[in-house]
Amino acid sequence: MSDTMASLRISTARRVFGLLTLGLLAVLLLYVATISPPAALGWRVFLLGLGLSVLVLTEAMRRATARGLILTREGLFDTEGQRLAAMDDVTGLSRGLFAMKPSNGFTLYLTRPDRAAWAPGVWWRLGRRLGVGGVTSAAEARMMADMIAAMLAERDADRS
């Protein structure tokens, strides 16, 4: 990996709020399923399953939000070195008000689809789209999006 051009950290306040909210939802679902369960067994099983699923999601979000993102000339990586998108594969960027993007983030359009993946609260990839944002810092996400837009404009100018 070459020099870091921009980095995107996770907002501590947003991380804590998100984790507490998911944790509270899991506790409430499990409480209802065990302490004052519905009469129907199917609903009890549903609430237990949903509560356990939300606990798993909370742990996945805790792990995902422990990392940040790094932009280099080669592409977008997480702080552990996992490549999310190569710059050569990026064809566009969307960050408008009505764009399909995560909160405080942006969406990258890629030349070819990659396997679906998700780091809850940080990024997701589905087909040819990579969404970045969620519990990230809005100012850093804006700066990273500006850097990517500038890199795309520079690349397109060189190809012309």
C-alpha positions in Angstrom: 0.0 0.0 0.0 1.3 3.4 -0.9 0.9 6.7 1.1 -2.4 7.5 2.7 -4.3 10.2 0.9 -7.3 10.3 3.3 -8.5 8.3 6.2 -12.0 7.8 7.6 -12.3 7.2 11.3 -15.4 5.9 13.1 -17.1 8.6 15.2 -16.9 7.4 18.9 -20.3 9.0 19.8 -22.1 7.4 16.8 -20.4 4.0 17.5 -21.4 4.0 21.1 -25.0 5.1 20.3 -25.4 2.5 17.6 -24.0 -0.3 19.7 -26.2 0.7 22.7 -29.3 0.9 20.5 -28.7 -2.5 19.0 -27.8 -4.0 22.4 -30.9 -2.6 24.0 -33.1 -3.9 21.2 -31.6 -7.4 21.7 -32.2 -7.3 25.4 -35.8 -6.1 25.0 -36.5 -8.9 22.4 -35.0 -11.5 24.6 -36.8 -10.1 27.7 -40.2 -10.3 26.0 -39.5 -13.8 24.7 -38.4 -15.1 28.1 -40.1 -13.1 30.9 -43.5 -12.2 29.3 -43.7 -14.4 26.2 -46.6 -14.5 23.8 -49.0 -17.4 24.2 -48.2 -18.8 20.7 -45.0 -20.9 20.6 -44.2 -19.6 17.1 -44.0 -16.0 18.3 -41.8 -17.0 21.2 -39.3 -18.8 18.9 -39.4 -15.8 16.5 -38.6 -13.3 19.3 -35.8 -15.5 20.6 -34.3 -15.9 17.2 -34.6 -12.2 16.4 -33.1 -11.3 19.7 -30.1 -13.6 19.2 -29.7 -12.3 15.6 -29.6 -8.7 16.9 -26.9 -9.8 19.4 -24.9 -11.3 16.6 -25.3 -8.1 14.6 -24.2 -6.0 17.6 -21.0 -8.0 17.8 -20.4 -7.7 14.1 -20.9 -3.9 14.3 -18.5 -3.7 17.3 -15.8 -5.5 15.4 -16.4 -3.5 12.1 -16.4 -0.2 13.8 -13.1 -0.9 15.5 -11.5 -0.3 12.1 -11.3 2.7 9.9 -10.8 3.2 6.1 -7.8 4.4 4.2 -7.7 5.9 0.7 -4.5 5.5 -1.3 -3.6 5.9 -5.0 -4.2 2.1 -5.4 -7.7 2.2 -3.8 -9.8 2.1 -0.7 -8.7 -0.2 2.1 -9.7 -0.9 5.7 -7.1 -0.3 8.4 -6.3 -4.0 8.5 -5.3 -3.9 4.8 -8.4 -5.5 3.2 -9.0 -3.9 -0.2 -12.6 -2.7 -0.6 -12.1 -1.3 -4.1 -9.2 -0.6 -6.5 -9.1 2.9 -7.9 -8.8 1.3 -11.4 -12.2 -0.3 -10.8 -14.0 2.9 -9.7 -16.1 4.5 -12.4 -18.1 7.0 -10.5 -19.1 8.5 -7.1 -22.4 9.4 -5.7 -22.9 11.5 -2.6 -26.0 13.7 -3.3 -28.9 14.2 -1.0 -31.1 11.7 -2.7 -28.4 9.2 -3.6 -28.6 5.6 -2.4 -25.8 5.8 0.1 -25.1 5.3 3.8 -25.6 8.1 6.3 -22.7 10.5 6.3 -21.1 8.7 3.3 -21.0 8.1 -0.4 -21.4 5.3 -2.9 -18.7 4.2 -5.4 -19.7 2.6 -8.7 -17.3 -0.1 -9.8 -16.5 -1.6 -13.2 -17.2 -5.2 -12.2 -19.2 -6.8 -9.4 -17.5 -8.2 -6.4 -18.8 -10.6 -3.8 -21.4 -9.0 -1.4 -19.9 -8.0 1.9 -20.9 -5.8 4.8 -19.2 -4.2 7.8 -22.2 -2.9 9.7 -22.0 0.8 10.3 -18.9 1.3 8.1 -19.4 0.0 4.5 -21.3 -2.4 2.3 -20.7 -3.9 -1.1 -23.5 -5.2 -3.4 -22.8 -6.0 -7.0 -21.1 -3.0 -8.6 -21.8 -0.6 -5.7 -19.7 0.1 -2.6 -21.4 2.2 0.0 -19.2 3.9 2.6 -20.5 5.6 5.7 -22.8 5.0 8.6 -21.2 5.8 12.0 -18.3 7.5 10.2 -17.2 11.1 10.6 -19.2 13.2 8.2 -16.4 15.7 7.6 -13.8 12.9 6.9 -16.2 11.1 4.6 -16.8 14.4 2.7 -13.1 14.9 2.4 -12.5 11.3 1.2 -15.3 11.7 -1.4 -13.7 14.9 -2.6 -10.3 13.2 -2.9 -11.8 10.3 -4.9 -13.7 12.7 -7.2 -10.4 14.6 -7.8 -8.6 11.3 -8.5 -11.3 10.3 -11.0 -11.2 13.6 -12.7 -7.4 13.4 -13.0 -7.6 9.9 -14.4 -10.3 10.9 -16.9 -8.3 13.9 -18.0 -5.2 11.7 -18.5 -7.2 9.3 -20.7 -8.5 12.0 -22.9 
